[in-house]
Amino acid sequence: MPEPDHEAGTTALVELGAALRAGGYKFTTITPASHAIVNARPSNAFARNMTDVFGWSRPFRGGVLPDPIVSLMQRADVLEEAPGGFRSRVRVSTLGDMLFFHSAFPTEARDAVFFGPDTYKFADAIRLHLAERHTVPSRAVDVFSGSGAGGLVIAQQTPGVAVQLADINDNALRLARVNTRLAGAPDVVARHSNLLDGVDGDFDLVVGHPPYLVDRSERAYRHGGGSLGSGLALALIEAALPRLRPGGSLLLFTGVVMVGGGDPFRDSAAAPLAKAGFSWSYREVDPDVFGEELTRAPYDASDRIALVALTAVRPA
């Protein structure tokens, strides 16, 4: 079997995204638990339209999609056989007027590309941070960029800023490049990078939404490392502080585990920030996420998992 033509596949995905957008496609991605409940309804066993196929990741039979859409899926190598029909290997979600390709539901692969409720909250946190800073960054980087949503929100809010999308997941980088082309953002570049090792220079803005759960399969988009999933978040703080220009800022958006009424992550983050002389703020964005994890180790002795936004600013 010949090797797939990745460039041709990328172009086909861009054309597929453009066709969906031209048809008025909209889809908001919900939590995996909610998604599974909706899809389990008997009436949702098979897709009836494009939203069912590309949003809900339901199998579909012949005749549901127009032939040009099926042809684009074949060219992009995202069409696969499923019991009773076919299914898409990718999902498509909308964020404002932007469209994002990411992994189909359920996201079981080790190199799955995440997009979900956290993404919408991360985008809101970026917009708020840019508004509060009252400065326009000239150079920014989105670490653990995944689909590229964070970096593309920066580019949309501050036209002309040079944005880099940094990730170790090659599948994520491929889809981020597709999403960047769909967004018409020529100043956004995706690069393979472990934290900031693969990108050069200093930045006015570093944002990151790292994986923050302890995942038994250690899937790249989900597993944060460390005893309670905070390993990558703490590593980003250490990596980002010396790479910020005077007056530059870090926005870290992550999940943290609350134990015995305390916040071990905040306690661990405070030391490097104080040592570097950064001013910083910290707020809970959502007090309770992934509650289903609390029945399993290592979370079975914790109170809750919360989403937080940590902002740190280097002295000018």
ChimeraX attribute file (.defattr): number of C-alpha atoms within 10 A of each C-alpha:
attribute: neighborCount
match mode: 1-to-1
recipient: residues
	/A:1	3
	/A:2	4
	/A:3	5
	/A:4	11
	/A:5	11
	/A:6	13
	/A:7	11
	/A:8	13
	/A:9	20
	/A:10	20
	/A:11	16
	/A:12	22
	/A:13	25
	/A:14	23
	/A:15	18
	/A:16	21
	/A:17	23
	/A:18	16
	/A:19	15
	/A:20	18
	/A:21	16
	/A:22	9
	/A:23	10
	/A:24	7
	/A:25	18
	/A:26	19
	/A:27	17
	/A:28	15
	/A:29	20
	/A:30	14
	/A:31	13
	/A:32	15
	/A:33	10
	/A:34	11
	/A:35	15
	/A:36	14
	/A:37	9
	/A:38	14
	/A:39	17
	/A:40	11
	/A:41	9
	/A:42	8
	/A:43	10
	/A:44	14
	/A:45	13
	/A:46	20
	/A:47	22
	/A:48	17
	/A:49	15
	/A:50	20
	/A:51	18
	/A:52	19
	/A:53	24
	/A:54	26
	/A:55	23
	/A:56	26
	/A:57	24
	/A:58	23
	/A:59	22
	/A:60	24
	/A:61	15
	/A:62	11
	/A:63	10
	/A:64	15
	/A:65	16
	/A:66	11
	/A:67	11
	/A:68	11
	/A:69	17
	/A:70	18
	/A:71	15
	/A:72	21
	/A:73	22
	/A:74	16
	/A:75	20
	/A:76	22
	/A:77	20
	/A:78	18
	/A:79	17
	/A:80	13
	/A:81	12
	/A:82	13
	/A:83	9
	/A:84	11
	/A:85	12
	/A:86	18
	/A:87	23
	/A:88	26
	/A:89	18
	/A:90	24
	/A:91	23
	/A:92	25
	/A:93	21
	/A:94	18
	/A:95	16
	/A:96	11
	/A:97	8
	/A:98	18
	/A:99	22
	/A:100	23
	/A:101	28
	/A:102	25
	/A:103	23
	/A:104	25
	/A:105	19
	/A:106	12
	/A:107	17
	/A:108	11
	/A:109	13
	/A:110	14
	/A:111	18
	/A:112	22
	/A:113	28
	/A:114	21
	/A:115	26
	/A:116	14
	/A:117	12
	/A:118	20
	/A:119	18
	/A:120	17
	/A:121	16
	/A:122	25
	/A:123	20
	/A:124	13
	/A:125	22
	/A:126	22
	/A:127	17
	/A:128	11
	/A:129	16
	/A:130	18
	/A:131	12
	/A:132	9
	/A:133	13
	/A:134	8
	/A:135	12
	/A:136	16
	/A:137	21
	/A:138	14
	/A:139	19
	/A:140	25
	/A:141	28
	/A:142	26
	/A:143	27
	/A:144	27
	/A:145	29
	/A:146	31
	/A:147	28
	/A:148	32
	/A:149	24
	/A:150	28
	/A:151	31
	/A:152	26
	/A:153	19
	/A:154	26
	/A:155	21
	/A:156	16
	/A:157	15
	/A:158	16
	/A:159	13
	/A:160	17
	/A:161	18
	/A:162	20
	/A:163	26
	/A:164	22
	/A:165	30
	/A:166	29
	/A:167	27
	/A:168	20
	/A:169	21
	/A:170	16
	/A:171	16
	/A:172	28
	/A:173	23
	/A:174	20
	/A:175	24
	/A:176	30
	/A:177	22
	/A:178	24
	/A:179	25
	/A:180	27
	/A:181	17
	/A:182	20
	/A:183	20
	/A:184	12
	/A:185	18
	/A:186	12
	/A:187	15
	/A:188	25
	/A:189	18
	/A:190	25
	/A:191	22
	/A:192	17
	/A:193	17
	/A:194	14
	/A:195	20
	/A:196	21
	/A:197	10
	/A:198	12
	/A:199	16
	/A:200	8
	/A:201	9
	/A:202	18
	/A:203	24
	/A:204	22
	/A:205	25
	/A:206	29
	/A:207	26
	/A:208	27
	/A:209	23
	/A:210	28
	/A:211	24
	/A:212	25
	/A:213	28
	/A:214	22
	/A:215	16
	/A:216	9
	/A:217	11
	/A:218	14
	/A:219	19
	/A:220	21
	/A:221	26
	/A:222	22
	/A:223	22
	/A:224	24
	/A:225	17
	/A:226	14
	/A:227	11
	/A:228	22
	/A:229	24
	/A:230	25
	/A:231	19
	/A:232	21
	/A:233	25
	/A:234	19
	/A:235	13
	/A:236	21
	/A:237	20
	/A:238	15
	/A:239	14
	/A:240	23
	/A:241	23
	/A:242	12
	/A:243	20
	/A:244	21
	/A:245	18
	/A:246	13
	/A:247	16
	/A:248	23
	/A:249	29
	/A:250	26
	/A:251	26
	/A:252	25
	/A:253	29
	/A:254	25
	/A:255	30
	/A:256	25
	/A:257	26
	/A:258	21
	/A:259	14
	/A:260	11
	/A:261	10
	/A:262	12
	/A:263	14
	/A:264	15
	/A:265	18
	/A:266	16
	/A:267	9
	/A:268	12
	/A:269	17
	/A:270	12
	/A:271	10
	/A:272	14
	/A:273	18
	/A:274	11
	/A:275	8
	/A:276	13
	/A:277	13
	/A:278	18
	/A:279	13
	/A:280	16
	/A:281	11
	/A:282	14
	/A:283	11
	/A:284	15
	/A:285	16
	/A:286	14
	/A:287	13
	/A:288	16
	/A:289	16
	/A:290	14
	/A:291	12
	/A:292	10
	/A:293	16
	/A:294	16
	/A:295	11
	/A:296	9
	/A:297	12
	/A:298	14
	/A:299	21
	/A:300	11
	/A:301	13
	/A:302	17
	/A:303	16
	/A:304	21
	/A:305	24
	/A:306	19
	/A:307	20
	/A:308	20
	/A:309	22
	/A:310	18
	/A:311	20
	/A:312	22
	/A:313	23
	/A:314	21
	/A:315	14
	/A:316	7
